Amino acid sequence: MADLAAVHLTQIQRYEAGAAQPTLEVMKKLAVALTTSTDWLLFEDDERGPDDEMKLQFEAIRQFDEAERKTALEVLDGLILKHQARRMVQRSQSQAATKDTAKAAQKSN
């Protein structure tokens, strides 16, 4: 692998031992040498990408004609926006509650 990635064997051993971290350029070389993606090298299976059920659904959507795909993407965009808005509201409410608690603590002192 060291030869394929054009990285010295000692350096590969340091990466494996956790004694050093590869640069982005080296990560790219390693991914190419291993015929994989840098995501695969960096992330656990459940940290990145859709789960198997979502992958199957995306594969099914790929079979749709252009108009059906556009509709599916618009629905997904709408759901994503709804989710993001809900998270923003929750975050805002949480911050407001934290400020109220801090003010109440100051008044009691």
C-alpha positions in Angstrom: 0.0 0.0 0.0 2.8 2.4 0.8 4.1 2.0 -2.8 0.6 2.4 -4.3 0.0 5.6 -2.3 3.6 6.9 -2.8 3.9 7.3 1.0 7.0 6.0 2.9 6.3 2.7 4.8 7.5 4.2 8.1 4.9 7.0 7.7 2.2 4.4 7.1 3.2 2.6 10.2 3.0 5.9 12.2 -0.5 6.5 10.9 -1.5 2.9 11.9 0.0 3.3 15.4 -1.8 6.7 15.9 1.5 8.5 16.2 0.7 10.8 13.3 -2.2 12.0 11.3 -2.1 12.0 7.5 -2.5 15.3 5.6 -5.4 15.7 3.2 -3.1 15.0 0.3 -2.0 11.8 1.8 -5.6 10.8 2.6 -6.4 11.3 -1.0 -3.5 9.1 -2.1 -4.5 6.4 0.4 -8.1 6.5 -0.9 -6.9 6.1 -4.5 -4.5 3.3 -3.5 -7.3 1.5 -1.7 -9.9 2.3 -4.4 -12.2 3.8 -1.9 -13.4 7.2 -0.8 -11.9 9.4 1.9 -15.3 9.2 3.6 -14.8 5.5 4.0 -11.4 6.1 5.5 -12.6 8.8 7.9 -16.0 7.9 9.1 -17.7 4.9 10.7 -20.5 3.3 8.7 -23.3 5.0 10.7 -21.7 8.5 10.7 -22.0 9.3 7.0 -24.5 8.7 4.3 -28.0 7.2 4.2 -28.9 4.0 5.9 -29.7 0.9 3.8 -33.5 1.6 3.7 -32.8 5.2 2.4 -30.4 3.9 -0.2 -33.0 1.6 -1.5 -35.5 4.4 -1.7 -33.0 6.6 -3.5 -32.3 3.8 -6.0 -36.1 3.5 -6.6 -36.3 7.3 -7.2 -33.5 7.0 -9.8 -35.9 4.9 -11.9 -38.5 7.7 -12.0 -38.9 9.8 -15.1 -37.6 13.4 -14.9 -40.9 14.9 -13.7 -41.4 12.3 -11.0 -37.8 12.8 -9.7 -38.4 16.6 -9.6 -41.5 16.1 -7.6 -39.8 13.7 -5.2 -36.9 16.2 -4.7 -39.4 19.0 -4.1 -41.1 17.0 -1.4 -37.8 16.1 0.2 -36.7 19.8 0.1 -39.9 20.8 1.8 -39.5 18.2 4.6 -35.9 19.3 5.1 -36.8 22.9 5.3 -39.6 22.0 7.8 -37.1 20.1 9.9 -34.5 22.9 9.8 -37.2 25.5 10.8 -38.3 23.3 13.7 -34.7 23.0 15.0 -34.1 26.7 14.7 -37.3 27.4 16.8 -36.3 24.8 19.4 -32.8 26.3 19.6 -34.2 29.8 19.9 -36.5 28.7 22.7 -33.7 26.9 24.5 -31.5 30.0 24.3 -34.4 32.2 25.6 -35.0 29.8 28.5 -31.3 29.9 29.4 -31.3 33.7 29.4 -34.4 33.8 31.6 -32.8 31.4 34.0 -29.6 33.5 34.2 -31.6 36.7 34.8 -33.6 35.0 37.5 -30.4 33.8 39.2 -29.0 37.3 39.1 -32.1 38.8 40.7 -32.0 36.2 43.5 -28.4 37.2 44.4 
